[in-house]
Amino acid sequence: MSPRSEATSTSAPPTTSSTTLATTKNPPRNAEGFQRVTQTETSITLRWDKVDNILNYILNGKEINVPASDKTEVEYTISNLTNGTKYNFQLFTVFEDVRSSGVNLTAVTAPLNAEDFRSVEQTETSITLGWKNVDVTFNYTLVFNGKDINFTASDETEVKHTISKLTNGTKYNFQLFTVFEYAKSPGVNLTAVTGKMLSL
């Protein structure tokens, strides 16, 4: 008998593949209450609510690391700015290198005081005031006897205004503010007197 030949078959072990799913981190919430607190001629102070005790924020590209504290609000001052100028700010909350979508704010610095604020002329019942115009886009507020007198922007190099119906021989106090949008300059003060009426 001829030997029987047995056929053998070999099969490769099954291959298994695994796919690693990338996990996407959810961005943190935007800061609420993003607002301007105060301003000077060269600085603007901003405030916002702290987000879930997150201490890292980015304001206009600058990283801000807030010290750990019990405070629920953050205040930050931007310095070395130009007077009477409008600035745009964008604030991001950052958590584990992931940014929020961002919130925006526009704020202005205060303008400079008017120069050469003076009494130009006076009579027994009136005082004429004058000052140099700081900028053709700025308004002015003159405070007199507790009332505001507002002046709109002018392209004149000098502004003049006469206060009438005053009492003769009397001293009056005036305060003048330059105004840019909502921001006022620190203000300049002036004391002037009406002429004394001579009795014949």
MARKOLTOR-838151 format. One record per residue: z, x, y of N, C-alpha, C in turn; residue in one letter. Coordinates in steps of 0.2 Angstrom, whole numbers, padded with zeros to 4 digits. Layout:
MARKOLTOR-838151
+-------+-------+-------+-------+-------+-------+-------+-------+-------+------+
!   n.Z !   n.X !   n.Y !  ca.Z !  ca.X !  ca.Y !   c.Z !   c.X !   c.Y ! code !
+-------+-------+-------+-------+-------+-------+-------+-------+-------+------+
!     Z !     X !     Y !     Z !     X !     Y !     Z !     X !     Y !    a !
...
+-------+-------+-------+-------+-------+-------+-------+-------+-------+------+
END
This chain:
MARKOLTOR-838151
+-------+-------+-------+-------+-------+-------+-------+-------+-------+------+
!   n.Z !   n.X !   n.Y !  ca.Z !  ca.X !  ca.Y !   c.Z !   c.X !   c.Y ! code !
+-------+-------+-------+-------+-------+-------+-------+-------+-------+------+
!  0000 !  0004 ! -0006 !  0000 !  0000 !  0000 !  0000 !  0004 !  0006 !    m !
! -0004 !  0002 !  0011 ! -0004 !  0006 !  0017 !  0002 !  0004 !  0021 !    s !
!  0004 !  0009 !  0024 !  0010 !  0008 !  0028 !  0009 !  0003 !  0034 !    p !
!  0014 ! -0001 !  0035 !  0013 ! -0006 !  0040 !  0015 ! -0003 !  0047 !    r !
!  0010 ! -0004 !  0051 !  0012 ! -0002 !  0058 !  0015 ! -0007 !  0062 !    s !
!  0020 ! -0006 !  0065 !  0024 ! -0011 !  0070 !  0022 ! -0009 !  0077 !    e !
!  0020 ! -0014 !  0080 !  0019 ! -0013 !  0088 !  0025 ! -0014 !  0091 !    a !
!  0026 ! -0010 !  0096 !  0032 ! -0010 !  0100 !  0030 ! -0011 !  0107 !    t !
!  0033 ! -0015 !  0111 !  0032 ! -0016 !  0118 !  0038 ! -0014 !  0122 !    s !
!  0037 ! -0011 !  0127 !  0042 ! -0010 !  0132 !  0041 ! -0013 !  0139 !    t !
!  0046 ! -0016 !  0141 !  0045 ! -0020 !  0148 !  0050 ! -0016 !  0153 !    s !
!  0047 ! -0016 !  0159 !  0051 ! -0012 !  0165 !  0057 ! -0017 !  0167 !    a !
!  0062 ! -0014 !  0168 !  0068 ! -0018 !  0171 !  0066 ! -0022 !  0177 !    p !
!  0068 ! -0028 !  0178 !  0067 ! -0032 !  0184 !  0069 ! -0028 !  0190 !    p !
!  0065 ! -0028 !  0195 !  0067 ! -0025 !  0202 !  0070 ! -0031 !  0206 !    t !
!  0075 ! -0029 !  0210 !  0079 ! -0033 !  0214 !  0078 ! -0030 !  0221 !    t !
!  0077 ! -0034 !  0226 !  0077 ! -0032 !  0233 !  0082 ! -0036 !  0237 !    s !
!  0085 ! -0033 !  0242 !  0090 ! -0036 !  0246 !  0088 ! -0036 !  0253 !    s !
!  0089 ! -0041 !  0257 !  0087 ! -0041 !  0264 !  0093 ! -0042 !  0268 !    t !
!  0094 ! -0037 !  0273 !  0100 ! -0037 !  0277 !  0098 ! -0041 !  0284 !    t !
!  0101 ! -0046 !  0285 !  0100 ! -0050 !  0291 !  0103 ! -0048 !  0297 !    l !
!  0099 ! -0047 !  0302 !  0102 ! -0044 !  0308 !  0107 ! -0049 !  0312 !    a !
!  0113 ! -0048 !  0313 !  0117 ! -0052 !  0317 !  0117 ! -0052 !  0324 !    t !
!  0115 ! -0057 !  0327 !  0115 ! -0057 !  0335 !  0121 ! -0060 !  0338 !    t !
!  0124 ! -0056 !  0342 !  0130 ! -0057 !  0346 !  0129 ! -0062 !  0351 !    k !
!  0133 ! -0067 !  0351 !  0132 ! -0072 !  0357 !  0134 ! -0069 !  0363 !    n !
!  0131 ! -0070 !  0369 !  0133 ! -0067 !  0375 !  0139 ! -0071 !  0378 !    p !
!  0143 ! -0067 !  0382 !  0149 ! -0070 !  0384 !  0147 ! -0075 !  0390 !    p !
!  0152 ! -0079 !  0392 !  0151 ! -0084 !  0397 !  0150 ! -0080 !  0404 !    r !
!  0147 ! -0084 !  0409 !  0146 ! -0081 !  0415 !  0153 ! -0082 !  0419 !    n !
!  0155 ! -0078 !  0424 !  0161 ! -0079 !  0427 !  0160 ! -0085 !  0432 !    a !
!  0165 ! -0089 !  0432 !  0165 ! -0095 !  0437 !  0169 ! -0093 !  0443 !    e !
!  0168 ! -0097 !  0448 !  0171 ! -0096 !  0455 !  0169 ! -0090 !  0458 !    g !
!  0163 ! -0088 !  0457 !  0160 ! -0082 !  0461 !  0159 ! -0083 !  0468 !    f !
!  0162 ! -0080 !  0472 !  0162 ! -0082 !  0479 !  0164 ! -0076 !  0484 !    q !
!  0162 ! -0077 !  0490 !  0164 ! -0072 !  0495 !  0171 ! -0074 !  0498 !    r !
!  0175 ! -0069 !  0499 !  0182 ! -0070 !  0501 !  0182 ! -0069 !  0509 !    v !
!  0180 ! -0063 !  0510 !  0180 ! -0061 !  0517 !  0175 ! -0055 !  0519 !    t !
!  0174 ! -0054 !  0525 !  0169 ! -0048 !  0527 !  0171 ! -0045 !  0533 !    q !
!  0169 ! -0039 !  0534 !  0170 ! -0035 !  0540 !  0163 ! -0033 !  0542 !    t !
!  0163 ! -0029 !  0547 !  0156 ! -0026 !  0549 !  0153 ! -0022 !  0544 !    e !
!  0157 ! -0019 !  0539 !  0154 ! -0014 !  0535 !  0156 ! -0015 !  0527 !    t !
!  0159 ! -0021 !  0526 !  0161 ! -0022 !  0519 !  0161 ! -0030 !  0518 !    s !
!  0161 ! -0032 !  0511 !  0161 ! -0039 !  0509 !  0166 ! -0039 !  0503 !    i !
!  0171 ! -0043 !  0503 !  0175 ! -0044 !  0497 !  0173 ! -0050 !  0493 !    t !
!  0172 ! -0049 !  0487 !  0170 ! -0055 !  0482 !  0176 ! -0056 !  0477 !    l !
!  0176 ! -0062 !  0475 !  0181 ! -0064 !  0470 !  0177 ! -0069 !  0464 !    r !
!  0180 ! -0068 !  0458 !  0178 ! -0072 !  0453 !  0183 ! -0073 !  0448 !    w !
!  0183 ! -0078 !  0444 !  0188 ! -0080 !  0438 !  0186 ! -0075 !  0432 !    d !
!  0192 ! -0072 !  0430 !  0191 ! -0068 !  0424 !  0189 ! -0072 !  0418 !    k !
!  0184 ! -0070 !  0414 !  0182 ! -0073 !  0408 !  0185 ! -0071 !  0402 !    v !
!  0189 ! -0076 !  0399 !  0192 ! -0075 !  0392 !  0196 ! -0068 !  0392 !    d !
!  0199 ! -0066 !  0397 !  0202 ! -0059 !  0398 !  0198 ! -0053 !  0397 !    n !
!  0191 ! -0054 !  0398 !  0186 ! -0049 !  0397 !  0187 ! -0045 !  0404 !    i !
!  0187 ! -0038 !  0403 !  0189 ! -0033 !  0408 !  0182 ! -0030 !  0411 !    l !
!  0177 ! -0031 !  0408 !  0171 ! -0027 !  0410 !  0165 ! -0032 !  0413 !    n !
!  0163 ! -0030 !  0419 !  0158 ! -0033 !  0422 !  0153 ! -0029 !  0425 !    y !
!  0147 ! -0031 !  0427 !  0142 ! -0027 !  0430 !  0140 ! -0031 !  0437 !    i !
!  0141 ! -0028 !  0442 !  0139 ! -0031 !  0449 !  0134 ! -0026 !  0452 !    l !
!  0128 ! -0029 !  0453 !  0122 ! -0026 !  0456 !  0121 ! -0019 !  0452 !    n !
!  0121 ! -0019 !  0446 !  0120 ! -0013 !  0442 !  0126 ! -0008 !  0441 !    g !
!  0131 ! -0010 !  0445 !  0137 ! -0005 !  0444 !  0142 ! -0008 !  0439 !    k !
!  0145 ! -0004 !  0435 !  0150 ! -0006 !  0430 !  0157 ! -0006 !  0433 !    e !
!  0160 ! -0012 !  0432 !  0167 ! -0013 !  0435 !  0172 ! -0014 !  0429 !    i !
!  0176 ! -0010 !  0429 !  0181 ! -0010 !  0424 !  0188 ! -0013 !  0427 !    n !
!  0190 ! -0019 !  0425 !  0195 ! -0022 !  0428 !  0202 ! -0020 !  0425 !    v !
!  0207 ! -0018 !  0428 !  0213 ! -0016 !  0425 !  0216 ! -0022 !  0422 !    p !
!  0219 ! -0021 !  0416 !  0222 ! -0026 !  0412 !  0228 ! -0029 !  0416 !    a !
!  0229 ! -0035 !  0417 !  0234 ! -0038 !  0421 !  0235 ! -0046 !  0419 !    s !
!  0240 ! -0049 !  0422 !  0240 ! -0056 !  0420 !  0236 ! -0060 !  0425 !    d !
!  0233 ! -0057 !  0430 !  0229 ! -0061 !  0435 !  0223 ! -0064 !  0432 !    k !
!  0222 ! -0070 !  0434 !  0216 ! -0074 !  0432 !  0210 ! -0073 !  0436 !    t !
!  0211 ! -0070 !  0442 !  0205 ! -0069 !  0446 !  0204 ! -0061 !  0447 !    e !
!  0198 ! -0059 !  0449 !  0196 ! -0053 !  0450 !  0193 ! -0052 !  0458 !    v !
!  0196 ! -0048 !  0461 !  0193 ! -0046 !  0468 !  0190 ! -0039 !  0469 !    e !
!  0185 ! -0039 !  0472 !  0181 ! -0032 !  0472 !  0178 ! -0032 !  0479 !    y !
!  0179 ! -0026 !  0482 !  0176 ! -0025 !  0489 !  0171 ! -0020 !  0489 !    t !
!  0165 ! -0022 !  0492 !  0159 ! -0017 !  0492 !  0159 ! -0014 !  0499 !    i !
!  0159 ! -0008 !  0500 !  0160 ! -0005 !  0506 !  0154 ! -0001 !  0508 !    s !
!  0154 !  0002 !  0514 !  0149 !  0006 !  0517 !  0142 !  0002 !  0518 !    n !
!  0143 ! -0004 !  0520 !  0137 ! -0009 !  0521 !  0135 ! -0008 !  0529 !    l !
!  0130 ! -0012 !  0530 !  0127 ! -0012 !  0537 !  0129 ! -0018 !  0540 !    t !
!  0132 ! -0018 !  0547 !  0134 ! -0024 !  0550 !  0128 ! -0029 !  0551 !    n !
!  0130 ! -0035 !  0551 !  0125 ! -0041 !  0553 !  0120 ! -0041 !  0548 !    g !
!  0121 ! -0040 !  0541 !  0116 ! -0039 !  0536 !  0117 ! -0044 !  0531 !    t !
!  0112 ! -0047 !  0528 !  0113 ! -0051 !  0522 !  0112 ! -0047 !  0516 !    k !
!  0116 ! -0049 !  0511 !  0116 ! -0045 !  0504 !  0116 ! -0050 !  0499 !    y !
!  0112 ! -0048 !  0493 !  0112 ! -0052 !  0487 !  0116 ! -0049 !  0482 !    n !
!  0120 ! -0053 !  0478 !  0124 ! -0050 !  0473 !  0122 ! -0054 !  0466 !    f !
!  0123 ! -0050 !  0461 !  0122 ! -0053 !  0454 !  0127 ! -0050 !  0450 !    q !
!  0131 ! -0055 !  0446 !  0137 ! -0053 !  0442 !  0136 ! -0055 !  0435 !    l !
!  0137 ! -0050 !  0431 !  0136 ! -0051 !  0423 !  0143 ! -0050 !  0420 !    f !
!  0145 ! -0054 !  0416 !  0151 ! -0053 !  0411 !  0148 ! -0049 !  0405 !    t !
!  0152 ! -0043 !  0403 !  0150 ! -0039 !  0398 !  0155 ! -0039 !  0392 !    v !
!  0153 ! -0040 !  0386 !  0158 ! -0040 !  0380 !  0154 ! -0037 !  0374 !    f !
!  0157 ! -0031 !  0372 !  0154 ! -0027 !  0367 !  0146 ! -0026 !  0368 !    e !
!  0145 ! -0024 !  0374 !  0138 ! -0022 !  0376 !  0133 ! -0027 !  0377 !    d !
!  0136 ! -0033 !  0377 !  0131 ! -0039 !  0377 !  0133 ! -0042 !  0384 !    v !
!  0128 ! -0044 !  0388 !  0129 ! -0047 !  0395 !  0128 ! -0054 !  0395 !    r !
!  0131 ! -0057 !  0399 !  0130 ! -0064 !  0401 !  0123 ! -0065 !  0404 !    s !
!  0121 ! -0071 !  0406 !  0115 ! -0072 !  0409 !  0115 ! -0070 !  0417 !    s !
!  0121 ! -0070 !  0419 !  0122 ! -0068 !  0426 !  0122 ! -0074 !  0431 !    g !
!  0126 ! -0073 !  0437 !  0127 ! -0077 !  0442 !  0125 ! -0074 !  0449 !    v !
!  0123 ! -0078 !  0453 !  0120 ! -0075 !  0460 !  0124 ! -0077 !  0466 !    n !
!  0124 ! -0073 !  0471 !  0128 ! -0075 !  0477 !  0125 ! -0071 !  0483 !    l !
!  0124 ! -0074 !  0488 !  0122 ! -0071 !  0495 !  0127 ! -0071 !  0500 !    t !
!  0129 ! -0065 !  0503 !  0134 ! -0065 !  0508 !  0132 ! -0060 !  0513 !    a !
!  0135 ! -0061 !  0519 !  0133 ! -0057 !  0525 !  0139 ! -0053 !  0527 !    v !
!  0138 ! -0047 !  0531 !  0143 ! -0043 !  0534 !  0143 ! -0046 !  0541 !    t !
!  0149 ! -0045 !  0544 !  0150 ! -0047 !  0551 !  0146 ! -0043 !  0556 !    a !
!  0144 ! -0046 !  0562 !  0140 ! -0042 !  0567 !  0145 ! -0038 !  0571 !    p !
!  0142 ! -0034 !  0575 !  0146 ! -0030 !  0580 !  0148 ! -0035 !  0586 !    l !
!  0153 ! -0033 !  0589 !  0155 ! -0036 !  0596 !  0150 ! -0035 !  0601 !    n !
!  0149 ! -0040 !  0605 !  0145 ! -0039 !  0611 !  0148 ! -0033 !  0616 !    a !
!  0144 ! -0029 !  0619 !  0146 ! -0024 !  0623 !  0146 ! -0026 !  0631 !    e !
!  0150 ! -0023 !  0635 !  0150 ! -0024 !  0642 !  0151 ! -0031 !  0644 !    d !
!  0156 ! -0034 !  0640 !  0159 ! -0041 !  0642 !  0163 ! -0041 !  0648 !    f !
!  0161 ! -0044 !  0654 !  0164 ! -0043 !  0660 !  0163 ! -0050 !  0664 !    r !
!  0167 ! -0050 !  0670 !  0166 ! -0055 !  0675 !  0161 ! -0052 !  0680 !    s !
!  0155 ! -0056 !  0681 !  0150 ! -0054 !  0685 !  0151 ! -0056 !  0692 !    v !
!  0153 ! -0063 !  0693 !  0154 ! -0066 !  0699 !  0160 ! -0071 !  0699 !    e !
!  0163 ! -0072 !  0704 !  0168 ! -0078 !  0704 !  0168 ! -0081 !  0711 !    q !
!  0170 ! -0087 !  0711 !  0171 ! -0091 !  0717 !  0178 ! -0094 !  0717 !    t !
!  0180 ! -0098 !  0721 !  0186 ! -0102 !  0721 !  0187 ! -0106 !  0715 !    e !
!  0181 ! -0109 !  0712 !  0181 ! -0114 !  0707 !  0177 ! -0112 !  0701 !    t !
!  0174 ! -0106 !  0701 !  0170 ! -0104 !  0695 !  0170 ! -0096 !  0694 !    s !
!  0169 ! -0095 !  0687 !  0168 ! -0088 !  0685 !  0162 ! -0087 !  0681 !    i !
!  0158 ! -0082 !  0683 !  0152 ! -0081 !  0679 !  0153 ! -0074 !  0675 !    t !
!  0152 ! -0075 !  0668 !  0153 ! -0070 !  0663 !  0146 ! -0067 !  0661 !    l !
!  0146 ! -0061 !  0659 !  0140 ! -0058 !  0657 !  0142 ! -0053 !  0651 !    g !
!  0137 ! -0052 !  0647 !  0137 ! -0047 !  0641 !  0131 ! -0045 !  0639 !    w !
!  0130 ! -0039 !  0635 !  0124 ! -0037 !  0633 !  0123 ! -0040 !  0626 !    k !
!  0116 ! -0042 !  0625 !  0114 ! -0045 !  0619 !  0114 ! -0040 !  0613 !    n !
!  0118 ! -0041 !  0608 !  0118 ! -0037 !  0602 !  0112 ! -0037 !  0598 !    v !
!  0109 ! -0043 !  0597 !  0103 ! -0043 !  0593 !  0100 ! -0050 !  0594 !    d !
!  0093 ! -0051 !  0594 !  0090 ! -0057 !  0596 !  0091 ! -0062 !  0591 !    v !
!  0094 ! -0061 !  0585 !  0095 ! -0066 !  0580 !  0102 ! -0068 !  0580 !    t !
!  0106 ! -0065 !  0584 !  0113 ! -0067 !  0584 !  0115 ! -0072 !  0589 !    f !
!  0120 ! -0077 !  0587 !  0123 ! -0082 !  0591 !  0129 ! -0079 !  0594 !    n !
!  0132 ! -0083 !  0599 !  0139 ! -0081 !  0602 !  0143 ! -0087 !  0602 !    y !
!  0150 ! -0086 !  0602 !  0155 ! -0091 !  0603 !  0159 ! -0088 !  0608 !    t !
!  0160 ! -0092 !  0614 !  0165 ! -0090 !  0619 !  0171 ! -0095 !  0619 !    l !
!  0177 ! -0092 !  0618 !  0183 ! -0097 !  0617 !  0186 ! -0097 !  0624 !    v !
!  0187 ! -0103 !  0627 !  0190 ! -0103 !  0633 !  0195 ! -0110 !  0633 !    f !
!  0201 ! -0109 !  0635 !  0206 ! -0115 !  0635 !  0206 ! -0119 !  0628 !    n !
!  0205 ! -0115 !  0623 !  0206 ! -0118 !  0616 !  0199 ! -0121 !  0614 !    g !
!  0194 ! -0121 !  0618 !  0188 ! -0124 !  0616 !  0182 ! -0119 !  0615 !    k !
!  0178 ! -0120 !  0610 !  0172 ! -0116 !  0609 !  0166 ! -0118 !  0613 !    d !
!  0163 ! -0113 !  0616 !  0156 ! -0114 !  0619 !  0151 ! -0109 !  0615 !    i !
!  0146 ! -0113 !  0612 !  0142 ! -0109 !  0608 !  0135 ! -0108 !  0612 !    n !
!  0133 ! -0102 !  0610 !  0126 ! -0100 !  0613 !  0121 ! -0098 !  0607 !    f !
!  0115 ! -0101 !  0607 !  0111 ! -0099 !  0602 !  0107 ! -0092 !  0604 !    t !
!  0104 ! -0090 !  0599 !  0101 ! -0083 !  0599 !  0096 ! -0083 !  0605 !    a !
!  0095 ! -0077 !  0608 !  0090 ! -0077 !  0614 !  0087 ! -0070 !  0614 !    s !
!  0081 ! -0069 !  0616 !  0078 ! -0062 !  0616 !  0080 ! -0059 !  0623 !    d !
!  0084 ! -0062 !  0627 !  0086 ! -0058 !  0633 !  0091 ! -0052 !  0632 !    e !
!  0090 ! -0047 !  0636 !  0094 ! -0041 !  0635 !  0101 ! -0042 !  0637 !    t !
!  0102 ! -0047 !  0641 !  0109 ! -0049 !  0644 !  0110 ! -0056 !  0644 !    e !
!  0116 ! -0059 !  0642 !  0118 ! -0066 !  0642 !  0122 ! -0067 !  0648 !    v !
!  0121 ! -0072 !  0652 !  0126 ! -0074 !  0657 !  0128 ! -0082 !  0657 !    k !
!  0134 ! -0083 !  0659 !  0136 ! -0090 !  0658 !  0141 ! -0091 !  0664 !    h !
!  0141 ! -0097 !  0667 !  0146 ! -0099 !  0672 !  0150 ! -0104 !  0670 !    t !
!  0157 ! -0103 !  0671 !  0162 ! -0108 !  0669 !  0164 ! -0111 !  0676 !    i !
!  0163 ! -0118 !  0676 !  0164 ! -0121 !  0683 !  0171 ! -0125 !  0683 !    s !
!  0172 ! -0129 !  0688 !  0178 ! -0133 !  0689 !  0184 ! -0130 !  0687 !    k !
!  0185 ! -0124 !  0690 !  0191 ! -0120 !  0689 !  0196 ! -0121 !  0695 !    l !
!  0202 ! -0119 !  0694 !  0207 ! -0119 !  0699 !  0207 ! -0112 !  0703 !    t !
!  0207 ! -0113 !  0710 !  0207 ! -0107 !  0714 !  0213 ! -0103 !  0713 !    n !
!  0212 ! -0096 !  0714 !  0218 ! -0091 !  0713 !  0221 ! -0091 !  0706 !    g !
!  0217 ! -0092 !  0701 !  0220 ! -0093 !  0694 !  0217 ! -0088 !  0690 !    t !
!  0222 ! -0086 !  0685 !  0219 ! -0081 !  0680 !  0217 ! -0084 !  0674 !    k !
!  0212 ! -0083 !  0671 !  0209 ! -0086 !  0665 !  0208 ! -0080 !  0659 !    y !
!  0209 ! -0082 !  0653 !  0208 ! -0078 !  0647 !  0202 ! -0080 !  0643 !    n !
!  0197 ! -0076 !  0642 !  0191 ! -0077 !  0638 !  0191 ! -0073 !  0632 !    f !
!  0188 ! -0076 !  0626 !  0187 ! -0072 !  0620 !  0180 ! -0073 !  0618 !    q !
!  0176 ! -0068 !  0616 !  0169 ! -0068 !  0615 !  0168 ! -0066 !  0608 !    l !
!  0164 ! -0070 !  0603 !  0163 ! -0067 !  0597 !  0155 ! -0067 !  0596 !    f !
!  0152 ! -0062 !  0593 !  0146 ! -0062 !  0590 !  0146 ! -0066 !  0583 !    t !
!  0140 ! -0070 !  0582 !  0140 ! -0074 !  0576 !  0134 ! -0073 !  0572 !    v !
!  0134 ! -0071 !  0566 !  0128 ! -0071 !  0561 !  0130 ! -0075 !  0556 !    f !
!  0126 ! -0081 !  0555 !  0127 ! -0086 !  0550 !  0134 ! -0088 !  0551 !    e !
!  0138 ! -0087 !  0546 !  0145 ! -0090 !  0546 !  0150 ! -0084 !  0548 !    y !
!  0148 ! -0078 !  0549 !  0152 ! -0072 !  0550 !  0153 ! -0071 !  0557 !    a !
!  0159 ! -0070 !  0560 !  0160 ! -0068 !  0567 !  0162 ! -0061 !  0567 !    k !
!  0161 ! -0058 !  0573 !  0163 ! -0051 !  0575 !  0171 ! -0052 !  0576 !    s !
!  0174 ! -0046 !  0576 !  0181 ! -0046 !  0578 !  0183 ! -0050 !  0584 !    p !
!  0179 ! -0049 !  0589 !  0180 ! -0053 !  0596 !  0182 ! -0048 !  0601 !    g !
!  0180 ! -0049 !  0607 !  0182 ! -0045 !  0613 !  0185 ! -0050 !  0618 !    v !
!  0190 ! -0047 !  0622 !  0194 ! -0051 !  0626 !  0193 ! -0049 !  0633 !    n !
!  0194 ! -0054 !  0638 !  0193 ! -0053 !  0645 !  0197 ! -0057 !  0649 !    l !
!  0200 ! -0055 !  0654 !  0204 ! -0059 !  0659 !  0201 ! -0058 !  0666 !    t !
!  0200 ! -0064 !  0669 !  0196 ! -0064 !  0675 !  0200 ! -0070 !  0679 !    a !
!  0199 ! -0069 !  0686 !  0202 ! -0074 !  0691 !  0197 ! -0077 !  0695 !    v !
!  0199 ! -0083 !  0697 !  0195 ! -0086 !  0703 !  0197 ! -0084 !  0709 !    t !
!  0193 ! -0085 !  0714 !  0195 ! -0083 !  0721 !  0200 ! -0087 !  0724 !    g !
!  0204 ! -0084 !  0728 !  0209 ! -0088 !  0732 !  0207 ! -0092 !  0738 !    k !
!  0208 ! -0098 !  0738 !  0205 ! -0102 !  0744 !  0210 ! -0100 !  0750 !    m !
!  0206 ! -0098 !  0756 !  0210 ! -0096 !  0762 !  0211 ! -0102 !  0766 !    l !
!  0217 ! -0103 !  0768 !  0219 ! -0108 !  0773 !  0218 ! -0106 !  0780 !    s !
!  0215 ! -0111 !  0784 !  0213 ! -0109 !  0791 !  0219 ! -0111 !  0795 !    l !
+-------+-------+-------+-------+-------+-------+-------+-------+-------+------+
END
